[in-house]
Amino acid sequence: MKLILVLTCQKCPDVVQALNLMSLLNPNISHTMIDGAIFREESENIMAVPAIFLDGEEFGNGRMTIQDILSSLGSKADPAEFNDKDPYDVLIIGGGPASGSAAIYTARKGLRTGIVADRIGGQVNDTAAIENFITVKETDGPKFSSALQDHINQYNVDVMTGIRASAIEKTDHGIDVTLDNGAQLQSKTVIISTGARWRKLEVPGEEALINKGVAFCPHCDGPLFEDKDVAVVGGGNSGVEAAIDLAGIVKHVTLLERNANLKADKVLQERLTSLPNVTVIKNAQTTEVLGDGAVTGLKYQDKNSGEEQTLELEGIFVQIGLLPNTEWLDNYVELNQANEIMIDRKNATSIPGIFAAGDVTDDRNKQIIISMGAGANAALNAFDYIIRH
Ligand SMILES: Cc1cc2nc3c(=O)[nH]c(=O)nc-3n(C[C@H](O)[C@H](O)[C@H](O)COP(=O)(O)OP(=O)(O)OC[C@H]3O[C@@H](n4cnc5c(N)ncnc54)[C@H](O)[C@@H]3O)c2cc1C
């Protein structure tokens, strides 16, 4: 297997470790790691890392755990390992900060607690610097995730990673959660904290050019665009932070905001406008990503004049917010128009016994500390529900 990465990428270490482990354990597997930022000739046409190649063919892109890699190779966790599990008091779906906090709270109440998650850490794994988790002046995503994992491990929590929930249903005996390997778990209560993911532009050309110039993670993929012209779409905090970050690496950054004003904090806007290689275009609605095999440009409509404009560039960083991970629920609990789970002040959903917390909910603000508070609130209210039913 061949892995192209860059050393500043937060998503890369998991993949390196997984492939190293696989090649150590299985002599039939070999693993070559290449720093794409240094060896550009080896990584020509690679616009997003980590990029994994199996026998010369593209195999995977983005963060992958060892379980992800194994399941892409066709291996699935044995349903028998799950079907025999005793029912839980609280089953938590998702592995981010909200889930970790909920699990620690319910385990401390002596409740039989389980976590079903693709991985522990959630979006935090993709975060470079965290400076607003009060009492911790500065940390980074991987450190934060590993501290979260350690803290969960202090308690009697059944952590099932590398697996996702695919359906949920309330029955006479409790709540059934179906997993993506077909196994079923039962629980008295469930806390859904499946978080959110990057929102796409949904314009022609984007889908075909993802990882071929269309990128979402500036910390990961920024170095691959050294000395190139790029755009950042989105003028909120993450868009402006991305533009500031990229301005130190690329030749020029054009930041496109569809509204008349940037939404980012004033201090970030001031920093942005002080940079010599950044242009900000407001009232610009992105309409198309251009390129055949690799991004060559972007079209946008000037909302003032109605005219269509074209920018020539090689990279587009999309920073237009998040989409809640609620598709798997198939509207079983009530969602708002943005497909976020609607909750009350107890973090209860529309179905009694099913709670929700964190970025997956209609809570307006999405932050680690807020998700953790919500996870704790959901946990305490799940406990209250259990003692009353
Ligand atoms: C680049 C970036 C930088 C950020 N920087 C900061 C910052 O500096 N400070 C701050 O406070 N916040 C920051 N945030 C926001 C913060 O990361 C989120 O608010 C927080 O992680 C939300 O936690 P959560 O537990 O609700 O969801 P998530 O972190 O999204 O975790 C949910 C997890 O559940 C998994 N999942 C989804 N569906 C299923 C399923 N069906 N079955 C099982 N598992 C599933 C997801 O894959 C994910 O791993 C940042 C976010 C990003 C993307």
The ligand as an SDF file (V2000), in Angstrom:
LIG
                    3D

 53 58  0  0  0  0  0  0  0  0999 V2000
  -12.1350   22.0570   11.5870 C   0  0  0  0  0  0  0  0  0  0  0  0
  -12.9480   22.2680   12.8410 C   0  0  0  0  0  0  0  0  0  0  0  0
  -12.4480   23.0700   13.8440 C   0  0  0  0  0  0  0  0  0  0  0  0
  -13.1780   23.2660   15.0270 C   0  0  0  0  0  0  0  0  0  0  0  0
  -12.6230   24.0250   16.0210 N   0  0  0  0  0  0  0  0  0  0  0  0
  -13.2630   24.1430   17.2100 C   0  0  0  0  0  0  0  0  0  0  0  0
  -12.6760   24.8500   18.2970 C   0  0  0  0  0  0  0  0  0  0  0  0
  -11.5560   25.3560   18.2010 O   0  0  0  0  0  0  0  0  0  0  0  0
  -13.3810   24.9430   19.4550 N   0  0  0  0  0  0  0  0  0  0  0  0
  -14.6220   24.3880   19.6150 C   0  0  0  0  0  0  0  0  0  0  0  0
  -15.1940   24.4930   20.6980 O   0  0  0  0  0  0  0  0  0  0  0  0
  -15.2020   23.7150   18.5960 N   0  0  0  0  0  0  0  0  0  0  0  0
  -14.5600   23.5790   17.4030 C   0  0  0  0  0  0  0  0  0  0  0  0
  -15.1530   22.8900   16.3690 N   0  0  0  0  0  0  0  0  0  0  0  0
  -16.5170   22.3590   16.5630 C   0  0  0  0  0  0  0  0  0  0  0  0
  -16.5000   21.0730   17.4010 C   0  0  0  0  0  0  0  0  0  0  0  0
  -15.5490   20.1650   16.8690 O   0  0  0  0  0  0  0  0  0  0  0  0
  -17.8810   20.4590   17.4060 C   0  0  0  0  0  0  0  0  0  0  0  0
  -18.8090   21.3970   17.8990 O   0  0  0  0  0  0  0  0  0  0  0  0
  -17.9310   19.2020   18.2770 C   0  0  0  0  0  0  0  0  0  0  0  0
  -16.9950   18.2370   17.8500 O   0  0  0  0  0  0  0  0  0  0  0  0
  -19.3190   18.5840   18.2320 C   0  0  0  0  0  0  0  0  0  0  0  0
  -19.3060   17.4170   18.9930 O   0  0  0  0  0  0  0  0  0  0  0  0
  -20.4270   16.2900   18.8000 P   0  0  0  0  0  0  0  0  0  0  0  0
  -20.0850   15.2160   19.7690 O   0  0  0  0  0  0  0  0  0  0  0  0
  -21.7560   16.9090   18.8730 O   0  0  0  0  0  0  0  0  0  0  0  0
  -20.2910   15.7660   17.3050 O   0  0  0  0  0  0  0  0  0  0  0  0
  -19.0680   15.2930   16.4060 P   0  0  0  0  0  0  0  0  0  0  0  0
  -17.7880   15.8370   16.9020 O   0  0  0  0  0  0  0  0  0  0  0  0
  -19.4820   15.5920   15.0100 O   0  0  0  0  0  0  0  0  0  0  0  0
  -19.0250   13.7120   16.6250 O   0  0  0  0  0  0  0  0  0  0  0  0
  -20.0310   12.8550   16.1590 C   0  0  0  0  0  0  0  0  0  0  0  0
  -19.4380   11.5080   15.7940 C   0  0  0  0  0  0  0  0  0  0  0  0
  -20.4780   10.5640   15.5440 O   0  0  0  0  0  0  0  0  0  0  0  0
  -20.1840    9.8310   14.3590 C   0  0  0  0  0  0  0  0  0  0  0  0
  -21.3890    9.3040   13.7160 N   0  0  0  0  0  0  0  0  0  0  0  0
  -22.1640    9.8950   12.7720 C   0  0  0  0  0  0  0  0  0  0  0  0
  -23.1740    9.0860   12.4150 N   0  0  0  0  0  0  0  0  0  0  0  0
  -23.0310    7.9530   13.1440 C   0  0  0  0  0  0  0  0  0  0  0  0
  -23.7780    6.7380   13.2170 C   0  0  0  0  0  0  0  0  0  0  0  0
  -24.8730    6.5340   12.4710 N   0  0  0  0  0  0  0  0  0  0  0  0
  -23.3580    5.7760   14.0720 N   0  0  0  0  0  0  0  0  0  0  0  0
  -22.2530    5.9630   14.8450 C   0  0  0  0  0  0  0  0  0  0  0  0
  -21.4980    7.1010   14.8140 N   0  0  0  0  0  0  0  0  0  0  0  0
  -21.8950    8.0800   13.9710 C   0  0  0  0  0  0  0  0  0  0  0  0
  -19.5040   10.8860   13.4910 C   0  0  0  0  0  0  0  0  0  0  0  0
  -18.8000   10.2960   12.4080 O   0  0  0  0  0  0  0  0  0  0  0  0
  -18.5980   11.5410   14.5240 C   0  0  0  0  0  0  0  0  0  0  0  0
  -17.4190   10.7960   14.6960 O   0  0  0  0  0  0  0  0  0  0  0  0
  -14.4510   22.6720   15.1830 C   0  0  0  0  0  0  0  0  0  0  0  0
  -14.9660   21.8630   14.1590 C   0  0  0  0  0  0  0  0  0  0  0  0
  -14.2190   21.6530   13.0010 C   0  0  0  0  0  0  0  0  0  0  0  0
  -14.7680   20.7540   11.9130 C   0  0  0  0  0  0  0  0  0  0  0  0
  1  2  1  0
  2  3  1  0
  2 52  2  0
  3  4  2  0
  4  5  1  0
  4 50  1  0
  5  6  2  0
  6  7  1  0
  6 13  1  0
  7  8  2  0
  7  9  1  0
  9 10  1  0
 10 11  2  0
 10 12  1  0
 12 13  2  0
 13 14  1  0
 14 15  1  0
 14 50  1  0
 15 16  1  0
 16 17  1  0
 16 18  1  0
 18 19  1  0
 18 20  1  0
 20 21  1  0
 20 22  1  0
 22 23  1  0
 23 24  1  0
 24 25  2  0
 24 26  1  0
 24 27  1  0
 27 28  1  0
 28 29  2  0
 28 30  1  0
 28 31  1  0
 31 32  1  0
 32 33  1  0
 33 34  1  0
 33 48  1  0
 34 35  1  0
 35 36  1  0
 35 46  1  0
 36 37  1  0
 36 45  1  0
 37 38  2  0
 38 39  1  0
 39 40  1  0
 39 45  2  0
 40 41  1  0
 40 42  2  0
 42 43  1  0
 43 44  2  0
 44 45  1  0
 46 47  1  0
 46 48  1  0
 48 49  1  0
 50 51  2  0
 51 52  1  0
 52 53  1  0
M  END
$$$$
